[in-house]
Amino acid sequence: MAFTKQAVEFLMENKFHDSKDWFRQHREQYDRLVLDPMRALVAEIAPAMLDIDGRLIAEPKVGRSISRIYRDTRFSKDKSTFRDVVWCVFLREKKLYEGPPAFYFEFSPSKLRWGCGYYRASSRDMDTMRGLILRRDPDFDAARRAVGQDGYFALEGETYKRSKFPDIQGPARQWLDQKNIAVSHNGGAEGFDLLYSPELGARLVRDFRQLKPLYAFFLKTQRLSFEQAQERQEREQTPLPRAPKQQFDW
């Protein structure tokens, strides 16, 4: 079941009205045009995602692998009710892993994009990643090869305005300057033709498999960061050994 132009039009109109009453009156359109094709897409590519990592959540359900259309306005200046972007995401259980890296696909009336990101990496995680990069870790080299240099995938995320490593030259410099990190492909010239095509699932599977080494590098970063924090905490909580009592012969 492929998406259609009507799915994009529905997202635009729903965002324009931004009304719970209007949405309730047109809920059937949302289910049929947006939600059902997204469920079908997740179900189609779930086996490949679980082959990449058996711990990924790959469930065609809202709140699991599929985004909600309602916005969370608690901490946002934008108090509009609805999103005009829909996505599916494949990540490990958030209750067990803090801010885990993820594969994602999303579309809105203005664009479609997909890739692998580590958006919620802590500053500690990013410091660990920089250490791996500076040590020329082989898993980083594998991640860079997976991303490639042909521009199909682009490095994204917030960066430092002033480089922390001004003396470092070459492709690694951009990775070192990231505050958080993702690698994405934007729809490009083919635009929404792919969104409306039954080949969408196969393309996502191909690209997600290509990015598997990048995902593995993100997981390694998270694991090492956690282990280093645990070791540091254990050292701080371990009392210093008492000095032995001195013996005097007199």
C-alpha positions in Angstrom: 0.0 0.0 0.0 1.7 3.2 -1.2 1.2 6.7 -0.1 -0.7 9.0 -2.4 -0.8 12.7 -3.1 -3.9 12.9 -1.1 -1.9 11.9 2.0 0.2 15.0 1.6 -2.8 17.2 0.9 -4.5 15.9 4.1 -1.5 16.9 6.2 -1.5 20.3 4.7 -5.2 20.8 5.3 -5.2 19.4 8.8 -2.3 21.7 9.7 -4.2 24.7 8.2 -7.3 24.1 10.2 -5.4 23.0 13.3 -8.7 22.0 14.9 -9.4 18.9 17.0 -13.0 19.1 15.8 -12.0 19.2 12.2 -9.6 16.3 12.7 -12.3 14.2 14.4 -14.6 14.8 11.5 -11.9 13.7 9.0 -10.3 11.0 11.1 -11.2 8.3 8.5 -9.1 10.2 5.9 -6.2 10.3 8.3 -6.4 6.5 9.0 -6.9 5.6 5.3 -4.5 8.0 3.6 -1.7 8.5 6.2 -1.8 5.9 9.0 -2.6 2.7 7.0 0.2 3.2 4.4 2.7 4.0 7.3 1.7 0.8 9.1 2.1 -1.2 5.9 5.6 0.4 5.3 6.7 -0.4 8.9 5.4 -4.0 8.5 7.2 -4.4 5.2 10.7 -3.3 6.4 10.5 -4.6 10.0 12.2 -8.0 9.2 15.2 -6.2 7.6 15.4 -3.8 10.6 15.4 -6.7 13.1 18.1 -8.3 11.0 20.2 -5.2 11.5 19.5 -5.2 15.3 17.2 -7.6 16.9 16.6 -5.2 19.8 15.0 -2.5 17.6 11.4 -1.7 18.1 9.8 -2.4 14.7 6.1 -2.4 15.4 3.5 -0.8 13.1 1.8 1.1 15.9 1.4 4.7 16.8 3.7 5.5 19.8 6.0 2.6 19.0 7.5 2.9 15.5 5.0 5.4 14.2 4.8 9.1 15.2 1.7 10.7 16.7 0.1 13.5 14.7 -0.6 15.5 17.8 2.2 17.8 19.0 3.6 17.8 22.5 3.2 21.5 23.3 4.3 21.4 27.0 7.8 22.7 26.4 7.3 24.5 23.1 6.5 28.1 22.2 4.6 26.8 19.2 1.2 25.8 20.6 -0.3 24.5 17.4 -2.1 21.2 17.9 -1.0 19.2 14.9 2.1 18.3 13.0 2.3 18.3 9.3 5.1 15.8 9.3 4.8 12.0 9.9 7.6 9.6 10.5 8.5 6.1 11.5 11.5 5.3 13.6 13.4 2.2 14.6 15.3 2.4 17.9 15.9 0.3 21.0 13.5 0.6 23.9 13.8 4.1 25.4 13.1 2.8 28.9 16.2 0.7 28.8 18.5 2.8 26.7 18.9 6.5 27.2 18.6 8.5 24.0 19.5 5.5 21.7 20.5 6.0 18.0 17.8 5.3 15.5 16.9 4.7 11.8 14.1 7.0 10.6 11.9 7.9 7.6 9.7 11.0 7.5 7.7 13.1 5.1 5.8 16.3 5.1 4.3 18.6 2.4 7.7 20.1 1.9 10.1 17.1 1.9 10.9 13.5 2.6 14.1 12.3 4.2 15.5 9.2 5.9 18.7 8.0 7.5 20.3 7.2 10.9 20.7 9.6 13.7 22.0 10.0 17.3 20.0 13.1 18.1 19.8 12.6 21.8 23.5 11.9 22.3 24.6 13.5 25.6 27.7 15.7 25.7 29.4 12.8 27.4 28.5 10.5 24.5 29.8 13.0 22.0 33.0 13.4 23.9 33.4 9.6 23.8 32.7 9.7 20.0 35.4 12.4 19.5 37.9 10.2 21.4 37.2 7.3 19.1 37.6 9.5 16.0 40.8 11.0 17.2 42.2 7.5 17.9 41.2 6.5 14.4 39.0 3.8 15.6 38.4 1.2 12.8 34.6 1.3 13.4 34.7 5.0 12.7 36.4 4.3 9.4 33.7 1.8 8.6 31.0 4.3 9.4 32.6 6.9 7.1 32.8 4.4 4.3 29.1 3.6 4.8 28.2 7.2 4.6 30.3 7.7 1.4 31.6 10.8 -0.2 29.2 11.1 -3.2 26.8 13.4 -1.4 23.9 10.9 -1.3 24.0 10.9 2.5 24.7 14.2 4.3 26.0 14.8 7.8 23.4 16.8 9.8 23.0 18.1 13.4 23.9 21.1 15.4 27.6 22.1 15.3 29.8 24.3 17.4 30.2 27.8 16.0 33.9 27.7 16.8 35.7 24.5 16.1 37.1 22.6 19.1 39.8 21.1 16.8 41.0 23.9 14.5 44.3 22.1 13.8 42.5 18.9 12.5 42.1 18.8 8.7 40.1 16.5 6.4 36.7 14.9 6.6 37.0 14.0 10.3 36.9 17.7 11.2 33.1 18.0 10.6 32.4 15.0 12.7 34.4 16.4 15.6 32.5 19.6 15.6 29.1 18.1 15.9 27.0 18.8 19.1 24.6 16.0 18.0 24.7 14.0 14.8 22.7 12.4 12.1 23.2 11.2 8.5 20.3 11.7 6.2 19.3 11.5 2.5 16.8 14.1 1.4 14.3 13.2 -1.4 16.2 15.3 -3.9 15.3 15.4 -7.6 13.1 12.3 -7.5 11.0 14.1 -4.8 7.7 12.6 -4.0 7.7 10.2 -6.9 9.4 7.7 -4.5 6.9 8.4 -1.7 4.1 7.4 -4.1 5.9 4.4 -5.4 5.6 0.8 -4.2 9.5 0.8 -4.3 9.8 3.0 -1.2 10.2 0.1 1.2 12.9 -1.6 -0.8 14.8 1.7 -1.1 14.7 2.3 2.7 15.9 -1.3 3.3 18.8 -0.8 0.9 19.9 2.5 2.5 19.4 1.4 6.1 21.5 -1.7 5.4 24.2 0.5 3.9 24.2 2.6 7.1 24.5 -0.4 9.4 28.2 0.3 10.2 27.3 3.9 11.1 24.6 2.6 13.5 27.1 0.1 15.0 29.5 3.0 15.6 26.8 5.0 17.4 26.0 2.0 19.5 29.7 1.5 20.4 29.9 5.1 21.4 26.9 4.8 23.7 28.2 1.6 25.3 31.7 3.0 25.9 30.3 6.2 27.2 28.1 4.3 29.7 30.9 2.0 30.8 33.3 5.0 31.3 30.7 6.8 33.4 30.1 3.7 35.5 33.8 3.2 36.1 34.1 6.9 37.1 31.2 6.6 39.5 32.6 3.5 41.1 36.0 5.2 41.6 34.3 8.2 43.3 32.3 6.0 45.6 35.1 3.7 46.6 36.7 5.0 49.9 40.4 5.5 49.9 42.3 2.7 51.7 43.3 3.6 55.2 47.0 4.1 55.8 48.4 1.3 58.0 49.2 2.1 61.6 52.8 2.9 62.1 54.8 0.6 64.4 57.5 2.1 66.5 60.2 0.1 68.3 61.5 2.0 71.3 
